[in-house]
Amino acid sequence: MQTAEEYSKIISLHFAPEVVRKPMMYNLAKKFDLTFNILKAKISPREEGHMILELSGNLEDFKKGISYLQEHGISIRDVAQTITRDERLCTHCGVCTALCFNRALSLDKVTRQILFNDARCTACSNCTRICPVGAMHVESNGES
């Protein structure tokens, strides 16, 4: 029997409130023989959830697992990117902080400046879409 090539990818999952309480990660492991490493997560009952994970297994099972998640209303994005900020353009208006659910962008209450903690950033790119001056940028990391 030939072994399938191992495949691994970092993905971002967004859960609707009605899906949050379902055992989706357990089912990925049990039904599709996939392994996962949860890198970041914010999931609360009766609320929208978000998770960044590295999903691994053979490519065929990976595709089946992704289809399974999508069939259950989970939106999926690749995380083959990082977010950067152009300090010269940023006016510290604070608009980006409203959409940063991981608090990678926050207000320093003393200096009234917007701080960017790239270690907390999950590269969801919400800030790049809302920034009025275009200070936030998506940088592609290539295929993972």
trRosetta pair geometry for C-beta under 8 A, 3 or more apart (Angstrom, degrees):
i j d omega theta_ij theta_ji phi_ij phi_ji
3 58 7.8 -147 172 -92 68 128
4 58 3.3 57 98 -148 129 138
4 59 6.5 -135 167 26 118 78
4 60 6.2 -93 -141 14 159 106
4 61 7.7 140 82 0 155 99
5 58 6.5 110 67 -139 41 81
5 59 6.3 18 74 -15 90 109
6 56 6.5 10 -176 -175 100 99
6 57 7.1 -119 -142 167 69 12
6 58 6.4 -70 -99 -89 40 54
7 56 6.8 177 89 -146 48 57
7 57 6.6 -20 55 74 84 48
7 58 6.4 70 10 -169 98 23
7 59 4.3 97 -29 -79 146 70
7 62 4.9 -79 84 -19 128 155
8 54 6.1 14 -176 176 102 100
8 55 7.0 173 -147 87 56 43
8 56 4.0 -7 -101 -100 91 94
8 144 7.4 -81 107 142 76 98
9 54 7.2 178 91 -150 27 62
9 55 5.9 -17 62 58 76 88
9 56 7.9 158 17 -79 52 57
9 62 7.3 97 17 -166 113 138
9 78 6.8 -65 176 -128 120 89
9 144 5.4 123 -131 92 66 107
10 39 7.0 13 -142 -10 111 150
10 52 6.7 15 -179 179 98 93
10 53 7.2 -169 -145 102 62 29
10 54 5.0 -35 -92 -94 73 74
10 55 7.9 146 -104 13 24 71
10 78 7.5 83 83 -168 66 61
10 79 4.4 -72 118 65 102 110
10 80 7.4 144 61 -65 97 59
10 144 5.8 -18 19 104 89 169
11 52 7.4 -176 93 -148 37 55
11 53 6.4 -16 60 64 78 72
11 54 8.0 131 15 -107 68 28
11 55 5.9 -11 18 6 116 118
11 66 7.9 -166 -103 -109 170 104
11 76 5.5 -9 179 -165 127 98
11 77 6.7 151 -163 76 74 40
11 78 6.1 -53 -109 -108 73 39
11 79 6.1 173 -114 0 17 94
12 50 7.2 -12 -173 -168 92 92
12 51 7.4 162 -156 86 49 45
12 52 5.3 -22 -102 -100 71 77
12 76 7.0 145 76 -157 55 47
12 77 4.5 -14 57 61 108 94
12 78 7.6 5 14 83 88 7
12 79 5.2 109 -34 -58 95 107
12 122 6.3 115 -110 153 120 113
12 123 7.4 -141 -54 79 138 84
12 124 6.3 161 -163 -98 160 77
13 49 7.8 -4 113 111 95 95
13 50 7.0 160 86 -154 59 44
13 51 4.6 -7 56 60 105 93
13 52 7.7 -175 19 -80 73 29
13 53 6.9 0 -1 17 115 105
13 69 6.7 -89 -125 -173 120 140
13 74 5.3 -10 -162 177 101 119
13 75 7.3 144 -157 76 48 49
13 76 5.8 -14 -101 -101 68 72
14 48 7.0 -9 -174 -180 87 107
14 49 7.3 157 -161 86 41 56
14 50 5.6 -9 -107 -103 66 77
14 74 6.7 157 70 -164 48 65
14 75 4.5 -9 53 57 106 100
14 76 7.9 -152 20 -66 75 32
14 77 7.9 41 -12 -1 104 102
15 19 4.7 -135 -163 85 94 111
15 20 5.1 119 131 -80 135 68
15 24 7.7 -159 -103 7 123 154
15 43 6.6 32 43 -120 142 105
15 48 6.4 157 83 -167 66 56
15 49 3.6 1 51 57 121 102
15 50 7.2 -145 19 -63 82 33
15 51 7.3 41 -18 0 111 103
15 73 7.8 76 -149 107 54 91
15 74 5.7 -20 -95 -113 65 92
16 19 5.1 81 57 8 77 106
16 20 7.6 -122 93 -31 39 82
16 48 6.5 -38 -130 -114 30 79
16 73 5.1 -46 14 140 126 126
16 74 7.7 -131 3 -87 79 51
17 20 5.8 -34 -152 -4 36 119
17 46 5.5 19 -163 -167 115 34
17 47 5.8 -28 -106 -118 97 2
17 48 5.9 -58 -57 -65 74 51
18 73 7.3 22 74 76 103 157
19 22 5.4 -58 -164 23 57 119
19 24 6.9 34 170 -47 102 133
19 49 7.6 -118 87 33 90 118
19 72 5.8 118 -126 148 124 99
19 73 5.4 -159 -53 76 137 110
19 74 6.1 -163 146 -67 163 87
20 43 5.6 166 -150 -170 101 99
20 44 7.0 -23 -172 78 153 34
20 45 6.0 171 111 -115 129 38
20 46 7.3 -105 54 -16 143 20
20 47 6.8 66 -62 63 166 52
20 48 7.6 -169 -63 -144 123 16
20 49 4.7 136 -110 -23 100 128
21 45 5.9 46 -72 -122 105 89
22 72 6.9 -130 92 -177 157 139
23 26 3.9 -25 166 38 110 125
23 27 5.8 120 109 -25 84 91
24 27 5.7 -58 -149 37 30 111
24 28 6.6 37 152 -25 64 100
24 69 6.5 75 -170 -112 124 85
24 72 6.6 -171 -106 92 115 154
24 74 6.8 95 -146 -48 159 150
25 28 5.5 -45 -151 27 37 115
25 29 6.8 30 153 -12 64 103
25 36 5.9 -108 -152 55 102 151
25 38 7.6 -20 -120 -65 153 113
25 53 7.8 173 -113 -89 116 171
26 29 6.0 -63 -158 39 32 106
26 30 5.9 16 155 -9 71 117
27 30 5.7 -59 -129 48 32 104
27 31 5.1 3 -178 6 73 119
27 32 7.7 53 141 3 66 96
27 68 7.0 -147 126 153 119 141
28 31 7.1 -49 -108 49 13 90
28 32 5.5 -45 -161 46 50 117
28 34 4.7 -58 160 62 93 122
28 36 6.2 48 100 -30 140 130
28 55 7.2 -82 176 -135 145 114
28 65 5.0 65 -138 -149 90 121
28 68 7.2 172 -92 80 72 136
28 69 7.5 13 -80 -59 112 105
29 32 7.5 -29 -62 57 5 74
29 33 7.3 33 -170 -122 42 19
29 34 6.0 -101 -90 68 44 64
29 35 6.7 57 -112 -98 93 43
29 36 7.0 -103 -64 8 97 99
31 65 7.8 146 87 -99 96 81
31 68 7.1 138 93 -112 138 164
32 57 6.7 109 135 108 92 174
32 61 4.6 140 177 -174 87 95
32 62 7.8 127 159 -74 127 23
32 64 5.4 -177 -122 93 118 108
32 65 4.1 164 117 -73 170 98
32 68 6.8 -139 -45 2 136 148
33 57 5.7 131 106 -141 75 130
33 58 7.7 15 95 18 116 93
33 61 5.4 -62 62 -151 92 159
34 55 5.8 -2 175 -170 128 92
34 56 6.6 148 -165 75 76 41
34 57 3.9 -86 -109 -28 68 139
34 61 5.9 -175 -62 135 89 113
34 62 6.5 114 -106 -94 121 59
34 65 4.9 19 -27 -74 151 161
35 55 7.7 156 83 -156 46 46
35 56 4.9 -21 63 66 92 98
35 57 6.4 148 14 -62 69 84
36 53 4.9 9 -173 169 108 133
36 54 6.7 156 -155 79 56 52
36 55 5.2 -14 -103 -103 90 66
36 56 7.3 174 -82 21 41 73
37 53 6.2 159 76 -161 45 79
37 54 4.4 0 52 50 102 103
37 56 7.9 32 -4 -1 95 112
38 41 5.3 -17 -177 -33 123 123
38 51 6.3 -59 -139 -165 99 111
38 52 7.6 106 -166 78 57 54
38 53 5.0 -39 -104 -100 49 102
39 52 4.5 -57 68 104 109 99
39 53 5.9 177 6 -100 84 36
39 54 6.4 84 -40 -19 112 86
40 50 7.9 -13 115 119 96 93
40 51 7.0 175 93 -151 58 45
40 52 4.4 31 46 36 92 110
40 102 6.7 10 170 -119 145 129
40 122 5.5 -123 66 -91 148 118
41 49 7.5 -2 -170 -177 87 101
41 50 7.1 177 -147 95 47 56
41 51 4.3 6 -110 -112 89 86
41 52 7.3 -141 -65 29 58 61
41 53 7.9 28 -68 -58 102 96
42 49 6.6 -175 97 -150 57 61
42 50 5.2 13 53 53 93 91
42 51 7.7 -164 30 -72 50 57
42 101 6.3 -156 61 147 156 113
42 102 7.1 -155 -23 -91 136 69
43 47 7.9 163 -168 79 41 93
43 49 3.5 26 -115 -134 82 123
43 50 7.3 -161 -68 36 71 40
43 51 6.5 -1 -48 -58 115 104
44 47 4.1 17 77 43 104 125
44 49 6.9 178 24 -87 51 86
50 101 6.2 106 19 97 153 147
50 102 8.0 -104 98 -59 140 94
50 122 7.4 130 149 89 124 168
50 124 7.6 -24 -158 -88 141 137
52 79 6.1 49 -144 -51 108 163
52 122 4.9 -152 -50 -146 139 114
55 62 6.5 127 127 -135 110 95
55 65 6.9 -168 -179 108 136 143
56 62 7.7 -46 -159 -90 19 113
57 61 4.5 -78 132 88 131 122
57 62 5.2 170 67 -61 95 80
57 65 7.1 99 42 -11 144 143
58 61 5.0 80 61 17 81 105
58 62 6.8 -143 95 -13 36 92
59 62 5.3 -53 -145 33 32 118
59 63 6.5 31 158 -19 65 102
60 63 6.0 -54 -153 34 30 108
60 64 6.5 27 150 -15 63 107
61 64 5.5 -54 -147 39 36 113
61 65 6.1 39 153 -22 67 106
62 65 5.7 -57 -149 36 28 113
62 66 6.5 28 153 -19 64 105
63 66 5.7 -52 -147 35 32 111
63 67 6.4 34 153 -19 64 105
64 67 5.7 -54 -150 37 32 113
64 68 6.4 39 150 -25 64 104
65 68 5.4 -49 -149 31 33 117
65 69 6.6 33 153 -18 64 101
66 69 5.8 -52 -152 34 33 111
66 70 6.4 29 152 -15 65 107
66 76 6.2 -123 -152 65 94 175
67 70 5.7 -58 -147 40 32 110
67 71 6.2 36 154 -24 67 106
68 71 5.8 -54 -148 33 27 113
68 72 6.7 12 156 -6 61 110
69 72 6.0 -72 -156 44 30 103
69 74 4.3 -65 172 63 90 128
69 76 6.1 81 106 -55 132 126
70 73 7.8 86 -175 -43 33 10
70 74 6.4 -94 -83 64 33 73
70 75 7.7 59 -116 -106 75 34
70 76 6.4 -75 -72 4 91 117
77 124 7.6 108 63 -132 150 60
78 81 7.7 91 110 -3 88 93
78 144 7.4 172 -170 27 106 110
79 122 7.0 -69 -123 173 134 72
79 123 5.3 122 -149 69 89 127
79 144 7.7 1 81 0 65 150
80 140 6.6 17 124 -158 90 74
80 141 5.1 -137 177 59 63 94
80 142 6.5 -106 178 84 115 31
80 143 6.0 -24 -138 -119 154 28
80 144 5.0 -151 -100 -13 99 99
81 123 4.9 156 89 -172 83 134
81 125 7.3 11 102 -59 142 116
81 138 5.1 -5 179 -171 138 96
81 139 6.2 149 -163 75 78 46
81 140 5.4 -44 -103 -106 88 44
81 141 5.8 -162 -90 0 27 90
82 118 7.2 36 -175 -164 112 116
82 121 7.2 83 -159 105 74 130
82 123 5.6 -88 -114 -90 32 121
82 138 7.8 146 77 -157 34 52
82 139 5.0 -21 64 62 84 103
82 141 6.2 81 -13 -52 92 111
83 104 7.8 101 67 118 135 150
83 118 7.1 -164 73 -125 81 89
83 121 5.2 -127 44 -179 115 145
83 123 5.5 -179 -24 -111 92 64
83 125 6.6 -179 -86 -91 113 59
83 127 6.5 77 -163 57 148 121
83 128 6.7 -139 -129 -46 107 108
83 136 6.1 -8 -172 -171 108 98
83 137 7.0 149 -157 76 58 43
83 138 6.3 -35 -100 -99 66 53
83 139 7.3 170 -97 15 14 85
84 118 7.7 7 -101 -102 55 131
84 136 7.5 158 83 -154 40 51
84 137 5.1 -21 64 63 87 97
84 139 5.4 48 -7 -23 114 123
85 90 5.9 26 174 -57 112 133
85 116 4.9 -176 -2 -37 145 169
85 135 5.5 24 -160 145 80 96
85 136 5.5 -25 -101 -98 76 63
85 137 7.4 169 -90 17 26 79
86 89 4.3 42 97 19 113 111
86 90 6.7 167 85 -27 59 85
86 134 7.8 7 37 118 130 72
86 135 4.9 -133 56 -151 83 67
86 136 7.9 -132 14 -59 77 21
86 137 6.6 65 -27 -15 98 118
87 90 5.7 -48 -139 24 35 116
87 135 7.7 82 -78 -162 15 117
89 133 5.1 178 167 132 97 114
89 134 6.2 -66 168 83 153 71
89 135 3.9 -173 95 -94 106 85
90 114 6.7 -125 179 58 128 118
90 133 7.0 163 -104 74 28 131
90 135 4.0 108 -72 -157 71 164
91 132 7.9 -43 34 71 127 105
91 133 5.7 116 -7 -15 108 152
91 135 7.6 -162 1 -35 65 141
92 112 7.0 95 147 131 133 73
92 113 5.1 -75 -125 -138 143 55
92 114 4.7 -176 -133 2 72 93
93 114 7.8 -15 45 -31 40 136
93 132 6.6 -7 44 32 161 121
93 133 7.8 138 -3 -6 128 112
94 97 5.1 -36 -168 16 71 121
94 98 7.6 78 146 -26 78 89
94 107 5.9 12 -116 -80 113 115
94 114 5.9 -175 -88 -77 57 116
95 98 6.4 -51 -175 16 43 112
95 130 5.5 -152 138 143 110 108
95 131 6.7 151 79 -109 117 41
95 132 6.1 88 19 -14 160 100
96 99 6.4 -74 -163 45 45 95
96 100 6.1 43 149 -33 79 115
96 105 4.8 -58 118 143 110 167
96 114 6.8 84 55 -169 113 152
96 126 7.8 132 -153 109 74 85
96 127 4.1 42 -149 -135 113 99
96 130 6.0 155 -97 84 60 112
96 131 5.6 10 -70 -81 111 85
96 136 6.3 128 -109 -38 143 144
97 100 5.6 -59 -139 29 36 115
97 105 4.9 -134 -90 116 64 100
97 106 6.1 100 -126 -109 116 32
97 107 6.0 -14 -85 -35 165 89
97 114 6.5 -138 -50 -131 110 111
98 130 7.7 -118 63 150 102 163
99 126 3.9 -146 145 145 123 128
99 127 6.3 179 80 -71 112 58
99 130 5.6 140 7 1 146 153
100 103 6.1 118 123 -88 104 21
100 104 5.5 -121 -170 45 126 76
100 105 4.2 161 -28 39 166 98
100 106 7.6 -120 89 -57 139 62
100 126 6.7 -174 -77 75 52 121
100 127 6.0 23 -71 -62 101 111
101 124 7.6 30 31 13 103 163
101 126 7.8 79 -5 18 89 157
102 120 5.1 172 141 157 109 94
102 121 6.7 149 83 -109 139 28
102 122 5.4 141 -35 -8 155 107
102 124 7.8 153 -4 -4 117 123
103 106 5.4 30 -173 -66 85 114
103 117 7.7 12 122 44 71 126
103 120 6.2 -53 84 151 69 152
104 116 6.5 23 148 -159 84 62
104 117 5.1 -133 -151 67 61 78
104 118 6.8 62 -166 -100 119 24
104 119 7.9 180 -125 63 98 45
104 120 4.0 -172 -91 90 78 97
104 121 3.9 93 -140 -73 164 70
104 122 7.5 -159 -32 0 137 65
105 114 5.9 2 -171 180 93 109
105 115 7.2 164 -150 80 43 51
105 116 5.7 -8 -99 -103 74 70
105 117 7.8 -155 -63 24 31 73
105 127 6.0 125 -24 -97 151 141
106 114 7.2 156 78 -155 26 64
106 115 5.3 -20 65 57 80 99
106 117 7.3 10 13 -1 107 111
107 112 7.0 -14 -170 -144 100 42
107 113 7.7 154 -151 81 56 30
107 114 6.1 -40 -95 -101 57 62
107 115 7.5 154 -113 12 7 85
108 111 4.6 12 102 43 126 95
108 112 6.8 -70 79 -11 78 12
108 113 5.0 4 38 57 118 77
108 114 7.6 -161 4 -91 82 12
108 115 5.3 91 -44 -33 100 113
109 112 7.4 23 -156 -74 23 54
116 121 7.6 14 -177 -56 87 126
117 120 4.5 41 103 15 111 111
117 121 7.1 175 96 -30 59 84
118 121 5.0 -40 -148 13 47 126
123 138 7.5 91 -160 -131 93 88
125 128 4.7 -39 -165 29 80 119
125 129 6.5 78 141 -21 84 95
125 138 5.4 2 -110 -80 119 119
126 129 6.1 -64 -159 36 35 108
126 130 6.4 8 157 -3 70 116
127 130 6.2 -72 -142 47 31 98
127 131 5.9 45 164 -44 71 104
127 136 4.3 -128 125 -162 103 174
128 131 6.3 -36 -134 11 26 115
128 136 4.5 -130 -87 110 61 104
128 137 6.4 95 -116 -109 116 16
128 138 5.5 -24 -70 -36 169 91
131 134 5.8 140 106 -79 112 18
131 135 5.3 -131 -177 39 142 75
131 136 4.5 163 -31 19 150 103
134 137 7.8 47 171 -71 75 83
141 144 7.0 28 101 -60 116 95
